[in-house]
């Protein structure tokens, strides 16, 4: 998604990202936290970054090409 003027930096919602949805989070300056308008997830910047890193582990082998399969 395109970066807009919602906050310091747009982050993906970890809850939606686990379900393969690319939803940007909005930043609330008063509460100093990010929130998702789709699933009602809220969290601090550190919380969002940690959960997004946890979700990214499922894409760890995305750039590896497997050419040999040993099913025997």
N, C-alpha and C positions, 0 to 999 in steps of 0.2 A: 504494500500500500504506500501511497505517496506521503512524504513527510509534510505535515502542515504545522500551523502555529498553535498546537494544543498544549504544549508544555516544553520542558527542556529538551527532551528527546522522546520519540515515540517508541514504546515497547509493546511487544505482543502480550496479550493476556495469556498467562500460563494455563488457566483452566480451559480456555477455548483452543489454545495451541495443542493441548493433549488430544483434542478431538479433531485435529487437522483443520482448524479454522484460523485464518489469519486476521485477527481482530486487533486493531490498535487500541491502546488504553488512553484515557484522558487523565490529565493531571489537575488535581485540586490544590491550588496554591495555599488556601487557608489551612487545610488539614495536612498539607505536605505529603500527599499520598496519591497513588494512581488508582483508577477505577475503570471497570469495564461496563459499558452500558448494555451489553448483551447478556451477561451471566451474573452480574452484580458482584464480581470479584473486586476486592480492594486490598491494597498492600503498599508498603513502602518500596522505595527504589531497590534497596538491598534484597528484600523479599522477592520482588518480581524477577530480579536478575538471577537469584539462586534457583528459583523454580524453573525459569527458562533454561538454565544450564542442565538441570535434571531432565527436562523434556528432550533436550538435544541429544542425549545419549542414544536415543532410538534411531538417530540418523548418523551414527558413528561410521558405519561402513557404506555410506551413500556414494562415495567417490571411488570405491574399490571395485574393480572388475573381476568377477570370478569366472575362470575359464576351465577349471578342472573340478569335476564333481566326483567324489568317491562315495558312492552309495552302496558298494558291495561289502 
